[in-house]
Amino acid sequence: MRAAPVFRLKHELDDGAIVEMVIWKVPQRVPGSHHGFKYRLYFGKGGKRLVCYDNEGGRGDHRHVLGRELAYRFTSPNRLIADFLADVEEARRKR
């Protein structure tokens, strides 16, 4: 089995910011993660990353929020999207 796309969305907001979310179901766990998904969720503007959730190989589940890297506890794709969008809304309020 190869990686299979589960969710994909790319959207440009009215202010020029970009939201892009990609989640794949993978046949083997990504090193450092304890589930069968690979993901990258990004929010940024002008080439600057403001919020990003990912599980890059070897680093496990984590998030980047306004320049800080924090651990993330993955439970499901739906919860991942909801948590990411909550951080995006918070980041937009702070800008």
Sequence and secondary structure as in RCSB ss.txt:
>XXXX:A:sequence
MRAAPVFRLKHELDDGAIVEMVIWKVPQRVPGSHHGFKYRLYFGKGGKRLVCYDNEGGRGDHRHVLGRELAYRFT
SPNRLIADFLADVEEARRKR
>XXXX:A:secstr
   EEEEEEEEE TTS EEEEEEEE SS  TT SSSEEEEEEEEETTEEEEEEE  TTT SEEEETTEEEE    
 HHHHHHHHHHHHHHHHHH 
